[in-house]
Amino acid sequence: MSDPVLGSIPVGTSLAPLLAVRGGARAVAFYRAALGARAVYRVDAPDGAVVARLAVGDAAGGAEFWVADEAPEHGAASPETLGGASARLVLTVSDPDAAVARAVAAGAREVAPVEEAHGWRLGRVVDPFGHTWEIGRPLPDTAAAR
């Protein structure tokens, strides 16, 4: 079916979290430094609020997530407002040790060091905006069981 305004734009199924933060512009800069994220879409509102769609990884195996300034009128509160995050984000990468080190160097706080457990090489950090990230990869002998 074709939309009368957009025409035929192919859209596949995907799921991308939207992270509510205090300081959207600072968050985008942090995720660029910590995760190598690139902005796919960004709107800067006149009041300074930011909404951005970010991508990490390559086009073939990348992942996307959104970042936006918290908006209580839309039910979007940051972990700072809530007193903690309600979900963890799991980022699968080829080199979790380097990815966790890069995130920590950019300002994330290490919660659990990278180690092998439960069939994964995995570490955990909390970003400066209160979101918890588990960064890892499945171990070779368990990859076939996925």
C-alpha positions as CSV (number, residue, x, y, z in Angstrom):
1,M,0.0,0.0,0.0
2,S,1.3,3.5,-0.9
3,D,1.0,6.5,1.4
4,P,-0.4,9.5,-0.5
5,V,2.2,11.8,1.0
6,L,5.3,9.5,1.4
7,G,4.8,7.3,-1.6
8,S,6.2,3.8,-1.4
9,I,8.9,3.9,1.3
10,P,9.8,0.3,2.3
11,V,9.8,-0.1,6.0
12,G,11.0,-3.3,7.8
13,T,10.2,-4.4,11.3
14,S,12.6,-3.1,13.9
15,L,12.7,-2.2,17.6
16,A,14.8,0.6,18.9
17,P,14.6,2.0,22.4
18,L,14.2,5.7,23.1
19,L,16.4,6.8,26.0
20,A,15.0,9.7,27.9
21,V,17.8,11.9,29.3
22,R,18.5,15.2,30.9
23,G,20.7,17.1,28.4
24,G,20.0,15.5,25.0
25,A,22.8,17.3,23.2
26,R,25.3,16.2,25.9
27,A,23.9,12.6,25.6
28,V,24.4,12.6,21.8
29,A,28.0,13.7,22.2
30,F,28.6,11.1,24.9
31,Y,27.2,8.2,22.8
32,R,29.3,9.4,19.9
33,A,32.4,9.2,22.0
34,A,31.5,6.1,24.1
35,L,30.0,3.9,21.4
36,G,31.1,5.4,18.1
37,A,27.4,6.3,17.4
38,R,26.5,8.4,14.4
39,A,23.4,10.5,14.1
40,V,20.9,9.2,11.5
41,Y,18.3,11.8,12.3
42,R,18.3,14.8,14.7
43,V,16.0,17.6,15.6
44,D,17.1,20.5,17.8
45,A,14.1,22.3,19.2
46,P,14.2,26.1,19.8
47,D,14.1,25.4,23.6
48,G,17.3,23.4,23.3
49,A,15.6,20.0,23.6
50,V,17.0,17.3,21.3
51,V,15.6,14.2,19.6
52,A,18.1,12.0,17.8
53,R,18.2,8.6,16.2
54,L,21.6,7.1,16.6
55,A,23.3,4.1,15.0
56,V,26.2,2.0,16.2
57,G,28.1,-0.7,14.2
58,D,28.1,-1.1,10.5
59,A,25.1,-1.0,8.2
60,A,25.0,-4.8,7.9
61,G,25.0,-5.6,11.6
62,G,24.4,-2.3,13.2
63,A,21.8,-1.2,15.8
64,E,19.8,1.9,16.4
65,F,18.4,3.7,19.4
66,W,16.9,7.1,20.0
67,V,17.9,9.7,22.5
68,A,15.6,12.6,23.6
69,D,15.3,15.1,26.4
70,E,12.9,13.9,29.0
71,A,9.3,15.0,28.4
72,P,7.0,14.4,31.3
73,E,4.0,15.5,29.2
74,H,4.7,12.4,27.1
75,G,5.5,10.0,29.9
76,A,9.2,10.1,29.1
77,A,11.3,10.5,32.3
78,S,15.0,10.0,32.6
79,P,16.6,7.5,35.1
80,E,17.7,10.6,37.0
81,T,14.1,11.6,37.5
82,L,13.0,8.1,38.2
83,G,15.8,7.3,40.6
84,G,17.0,4.4,38.4
85,A,16.5,2.8,35.0
86,S,13.7,0.4,34.3
87,A,15.6,-1.6,31.6
88,R,19.1,-2.6,30.6
89,L,20.4,-2.2,27.1
90,V,22.3,-5.1,25.7
91,L,24.9,-4.2,23.0
92,T,26.5,-7.0,21.2
93,V,29.9,-6.2,19.8
94,S,32.9,-8.2,18.5
95,D,35.3,-6.8,21.2
96,P,33.6,-6.1,24.5
97,D,36.8,-5.3,26.3
98,A,37.6,-2.5,24.0
99,A,34.0,-1.3,23.9
100,V,33.7,-1.2,27.7
101,A,37.1,0.6,28.0
102,R,35.9,3.2,25.4
103,A,32.7,3.8,27.3
104,V,34.5,4.2,30.6
105,A,37.0,6.6,29.0
106,A,34.1,8.7,27.7
107,G,32.5,8.9,31.2
108,A,30.5,5.7,31.8
109,R,30.9,4.0,35.2
110,E,31.9,0.4,35.2
111,V,29.5,-1.7,37.2
112,A,30.8,-5.2,36.3
113,P,34.1,-5.9,34.6
114,V,34.2,-7.8,31.4
115,E,34.3,-11.5,32.1
116,E,33.1,-14.8,30.7
117,A,29.9,-16.1,32.3
118,H,26.8,-17.9,31.1
119,G,28.2,-18.4,27.6
120,W,29.0,-14.7,27.1
121,R,32.0,-12.3,27.4
122,L,30.2,-9.4,29.0
123,G,30.7,-6.3,31.1
124,R,28.3,-3.7,32.4
125,V,28.5,0.1,32.6
126,V,26.1,2.9,33.6
127,D,26.2,5.9,31.3
128,P,26.3,9.5,32.7
129,F,22.5,9.7,32.2
130,G,21.6,6.7,34.3
131,H,21.1,4.0,31.6
132,T,22.7,0.6,32.2
133,W,24.5,-1.1,29.2
134,E,25.6,-4.7,29.1
135,I,28.2,-4.9,26.4
136,G,29.4,-8.2,25.2
137,R,29.4,-11.1,22.7
138,P,28.4,-14.8,22.9
139,L,31.4,-17.1,23.3
140,P,32.2,-19.3,20.2
141,D,31.1,-22.6,21.7
142,T,27.7,-21.2,22.5
143,A,27.1,-19.1,19.4
144,A,25.5,-22.1,17.6
145,A,22.9,-22.4,20.4
146,R,21.5,-18.9,19.8
